[in-house]
């Protein structure tokens, strides 16, 4: 289908607050998927390292946080499979639905299967399902807007509000369930949340019209056996690596990071050499590379909310609120409060500024700079003992996380859809999520260096590295803007 035909807008387009009506459906399904994902992931680390007497599995703390980081990386790695299925088999609209079904099955496995069996089966299913849903919900939203539509950044920011409403509510409920009735009830609540999201998606599916129904690059029947063989071979290689001791629970985050880096390089090479990519599209892909690297650095700090800062929350934060002790995993709900409050303001600001807003490379640079500066603030309480860090201080620091995230993440989603070659629409979004995956698995790698006795060095050095990367992006922003070929 031609670019013009694909993005053609009906004369009497149905809108909601000035945006395509389909935004509401994608907003809802992503809200419930993030409710289930964050509800589960904020208690996962505790489930892995708490003693069996406390309902956990009794793993080493550094191994547990490493697994959480690696698992997050694997979610984003699986977006490539979801993107490939959408581009070549089902189209993005149907892939979103089936991805949600697989996510729900994973949460059910975590809720009902005991021990590491439940963890293994559940996390693999949630990773595969989330990968399919995430890449395609975002790319499907991108198809609702023309390439030059100034509303897109505002639309993606509203979509991001849905993500964060889910991210806020999920940990609140699962934390209370974990504290009062046990971990498995928390995982069960995540399954119910995803079921609600799927129900809403089916009921309002017609609002998406024909968007995302086309398969941009259909897989020939002759290629089907080869594709199945590749998936089976990958599974066999992983199994052999685990059985021979090459892949262990403790080195999982390092291995995950390495695999995603290699896969990213391979994907960039394929796009830059494919005959299906036009010369102008190829220049845009090159401009995407510095943004890809900056994004990975940002998320390597941000995703420590679920690794280092989860342990920090359990051991260093004073959670006493008017005489009542709140669940430690509620740290996962604090940053979304800021996002919910600030998202509408950012959406209004980008929409009103239109093409007068800072360019995408400048937004990325400010986002990485802000993230590094906010992370360094945790060094202020280094040298104190026990649960002595005030909850209001942490809440304020996470406000810095949120402002940085709003400068970078919804903007990253929007610019990826604009820079994507037509033949690689969903797969380009998967490549964006690869950068998030590298950062997420790196948050597991970095967590092994954290120790309460070395907080000054840990928070100071990691924050400073991000600040330097931010200044680097600022320096090359004019070059990136030129090579984006008309995309602001």
N, C-alpha and C positions, 0 to 999 in steps of 0.2 A: 504493500500500500504506500502511495506517495506521501511525502511529508505534509503536503498541503491538505490532502484528503484526510490524513490521520488527525490533523489538528483543527480541521474545519469546525467552526462553532455555529450551531444553529442560530437562525436569526433571533428567535425568541427563547434564548437560553434561560432555563429555570435557575434562579440564584438564591442563595441564603447569605444575608449580610454582604451582598455584592460578590459572593464567590459561587462557583458551580455547585449545584445541589448535591452532587456525588461526594463532595468533601465531608458532609455530615455522616455518611455511612462509613467511610474510611476512618474518620475521627473516632467513631464508636468502636469499631472492631479493633483498632490499635489500642484504644483505652483499655479494653478488657484483656487483650493479649499482654499488655504491659502490667496490668493488675496481677495477672497470674505469674508472669516472669519475675517481677521484682518482689512480689509476695514470697515466692519460693526462694529466690537467690539470697535474700537478706537473712534467712534462717539456715541456709544450706551450710555455710561455714561452721556455725555453732553445732549443727547436727553432726558434722564430720569430726570436730575435735572435742566436744563435750564428752565426759566420761559416760560409760554405759549406765551408771547409777542415775545420771541426769538425763537419760534418754538418748544420748548420742552414741557415736561409734568408736570414740576413744583414739582417733588418729593423732599424730603429731600436729601441733598448731601450724607450723610452717608448711607441712604437707597439705593440710586442709585448705589454707589460704591459696596455696599454689594450684590446687584442684579447682577452686572457685574461679580463679583467673583464667586457667586453661579452658575450663568449661565455657566461660564467656567468649573466649577467643574462638572456640569450636562452633558456637552459635553463629558468629559472623563468618567463619570459614564456610559453613554450610549454605550461606546466602548464594554462593556461586552455583551450587546445585539447584537451588530454588530459581535463580535467574536463568539458568540453562533450561530448566523444565518449562519456564514461562516463555522464553524466546523460541524454543524449538518444539515443544510438545503441546502445552495446554493453554498458553496465553496467561497474562498476569492475573486476570480476574479470577479464573478458576483455581490457579495455584494458591492464591490468598486463602480461599475456602478450605482446600485440602490441607494446607499447612496448619490451619487452626485445629482441624480434627486431630492431626498427629501431635500437636502441642498438648491438647486435652488428654490424649492417651498417655503421654509422658508423665503428666502430673498425677494421673490415676495410679500409674506404676509406682511413683514415689510414695503415694499415700498407702498403698496396700501391700507392696512387696517388702520383705524385711531386709535389713543390713545393706551390704555393698551391692547385692543383687538388684535391689530396688533403685539404688543410686545409679548403677551402671545403665540399666534398661531405661529408667526415667530420664536421665540426663541426655542420653543419645537421642531419644524420641523428641524431647523438648528442643534440643539443639537443631535437629533436622527440620522440625515443624516451624520453629521460630525463624530459621534461615529462609524457608520458603515464604513465610508471611511477610517478614520485615522488608526484604528486598523488593517484593512486588507491591505491597501497600504503598510504598513511597513512589515507585516508578509509575504505578497506576494513577496516583494523585498528579504526577507530572504531566500525564496525558490529558488531564482536564484543562490545562492551560496552553495557550500558544507559546512558541519559543520566546517571543519578545514581550509577553504579557507581564506588565509591572505588578499585577496582583499576586504573582506566584510566590514571592518571598513572604508576603502577608499570609497567603493560604497555607504555606508550609509551617509558618509560625503558629497558626491556629491548630493545625494538625499536631504540632508539638505540644500544644496545651493538652490535647487528648492523651498523648503519651504520658504526660506528667500527672494528670488527674489519676490515671491508673497506677503510676509509680508511687504516688502519695498514699492512695487508699490500700494497696496490696500489703505493704509491710505493717501498717497499723493493725489490720485484722490478723495476719499470720503471726505477728509477734504476741498478741494477746492469746491466741489459740495455743501457741507453743508454750507460753508461760503457764497457762491454766489447765490445758488438757493434753498437750504433747505435740511433738513435731509432725506426726502423721496427719493430724487434723488440720494443721497449717497447710500441708501439701494438698490435702483434699479441698480446702477452700480455693486454692489456686485452680484446681480442675473445674470447679463450679463456675468461677469467674470466666474461664475460657469458653465454657458451654454457653453462658449468657451472651458473650461476644459473637459466637457463631450464629445463635438464634437471631440476634439483631441484624447480622449481615445478610442472612437469607431473606428475612422479612422485607428489608429495604434494598434488595439487590437491584431492582429495576431503576433506581435513581442513578445508577452508573451508566445506563444506556448501553451503547456498544463499545464503550471505552474498555480497553484491555482484553477484548474478546479475540482480537486477531493474533495470529502466531507469526511474528515478524520474519523468522528464518526457519521454516518448517524442516524437521528432521526427515530425510528420505527413508523409506521403509528398509532399504538395503543397509542402512547404518544402525538400525535398532540392535541387532545382535552384538555389534562392536561396542556400542554404548553400555549394554548390560554387562558385557565381559569386563569393561574398564571398571565399573562399580564393584563387581565381584573381586577383581584383582586387588583393588584398593583395600577392601575388607580383609582379604587374605593377608596382605602385607602388614596391616595393623595388628592382626591376630598373631602373626609370626613374631613381630617385634615385641609384643607383650609377653608371649610364651618364652622367648629366649632371653628376656631381661633387658633388651635394648630400650624398651619403653616401660617406665615404672611410674607409680603415682607421684614420686618426688621429682622426676625430671619431665613430667607431662607439660608444665608451662613452657619450658625451654623448647621442647620438641614442637609444641603447637605454634609458638612464635616463629620458629625456623620454617615450618611447613607453609605458614601464611605468607612469609616474606618471599619464599621461592615461588609460590603460586601467584603472588602479585606481580613479580618480575615477568613470569611467563605470560600473564594476562596482558600486561602493557605491551609486551613484544608481539603478541597475537594481534592486538588492535592496531598497533603501529605498522604492521606489515600486511594486514588483510586487504585483499583487492576490493572487498565490499565497503571499505572505509574511504570516503572522499578525501582529497588533499586538505580541504579546509577543516574537516572533522579530525584529521590526523594532527594538525597544528593545535587544535583545542585539547586533544588528549595529552599532548606534551605539556601544555599549560597546567593541566590537572596534577602533574607529578609533584611540584612543590606543595600544593594544597594537601595532597595525599600524605606527605611526610609530616607536615605540621599537624594534621588531624591525628596521626598516630601518636605523636608526642603529647598532644592535649589529653587523649583518652588514657594514656599510660598513667597519668596522674589522677584524672577524674574517676576512673574505675576502681581506684583504691578505696573508695567508699565501701566496697564489698570485700576487700582483702585486708589491707593494713588498718584502715579506719574502722572496720568491723571489730577487729581485736582491740583497737584503741578505744572504741566505744564501750566495749565490755570491761576493760581493765583501767581506763584512765578518766573517762567522763563521769561526772557526778550527775546521775539521772534522777536525783531526788526532786520531785516537783510537788511543792506544798505537802510534804510528808509522805507522798506516794512515789514508789520507784517504778519508772516507766521501763518497758522492755528495751534492751540494748539495740535490737535491730531497728528501732524507730529512727536511728540515724539515716536510714534509707528513705524516710519520708520527709526529712527536713528540707533537703535541697529542692524537691518538687514544690514545696510551699512557695518558695521564691519564684520558681518558674511559672506557677499558676498566677501569681500576683503580677509578674512582669511581662508575661507573654502578650496579653492584649495591648500593653503599652508599646512593646516592640513592633507588633503587627501594625498598629496605627502609624507608628513612626516611619516604618519602611514603606507603607502604602502611600503616605502623604509626601514623603521625600521623593518617591519614585526613582528616576534616574539621577537625582541629585544626592542620593545616599552614597556613603563611602563604597568604593569598589569591593568586590568579594575578597581579593587578596588582603586588602586593608582590614576588613572585618576579621579574617582569619588571624592576621598578625595580632590584633588587639585581643582576640579570644585566647590565644596561647600565652601572651604576656600576662593577662589577667589571671589565668589559671596558675601560672608559675608563682606569681606574687601572692595569691591567696594560699597556696600550698605552704609557702615559706612561713606564713603566720603561725602554723602549728608549732614552730620552733620556739615560740614565746614561752610556752609552758614546759620546755625541756628542763630537766633538773628537779621537777616536782615529783612527789611520790603518790602512788595509789590513785584512787578515783577523785582527783582534785581539780580537773579541768571543768570550768563552769559551762553548763549546757548553752547559755545565751551567747558565750564567746564562739562556740562551735557553730551555732545557728547563724551568727553574723559572718563567719568565715565561709560557710556554705552559700551565703548570699553572693559572695565573690565568685564561687564556682558557677552559680546560676547565671550571673551577668555574662561571664566568659562563655558559658555554654550557648546562650542565646545569640551571642555574636558569631558563633562558629557552627553549631550543629544544624539548626534548621536551614541556615544559609548553605551549608555543605550539601544537604539533601537537594535543595533547589538547584544549585549550580551544577550538580552531577547530572540532573535530568537535562539541563540546557547544553552541557558540553558533550553529552553522550552521542556517539555515532548511531545512526538510525538502525543499523543491523545488530547493534549490541546494547539496546536500550536497557533491558533489565539486568544484563550482565555488567554494564557500567555501574549500575547501582550496587551490584554485588561487590564490585571492585572498591567502591567507596566504603562499604562495610568491612572489607578486608583491612582498611586502614584502622577502623575502629577495633577490629579483631586483633591486630598487632598490638595496639595500645592496651586492650583488655588482657591479653595473655601476658604482656609485659608487666601489668599490675600484679600478676601472680609471681613472675620472676623477681620483681623488685621487693615483694613482700618478704622474701627470705632474708633480706638485709636489714629488715626493721627489728629494732630491739629498744625497749623503753629507756635503756641506759645510753642509747646513742641517738636520741631524737633530734638534737640540734644538727648533727651531721646529716641524718637521713632526710629530714624535711628541708633543710637549708640547701643541700647539694642538688636534690632532685628538682626543687623549685627553681633554683638558679639556672639549671640546664634548660628548662622550659622557657624562661625569660630570654635567654640568649637565642634560642630558636625563634622566638617571636620577633626579636630585633632583626634576625636574618631574613624572615619572610617580609618584614617591612621594607628592607633594603632592596629586595628583588621584586616588590609589588608592581612597579611600572612594566617590567619585562613580562610578568605573568598576564597583566591586563592586556598588553598588546597582542599576546598570543591566544587570548580567549576569543579573538575574531568576532568582535561585535557583541559578545555576551557581557553584560555589566556585572 
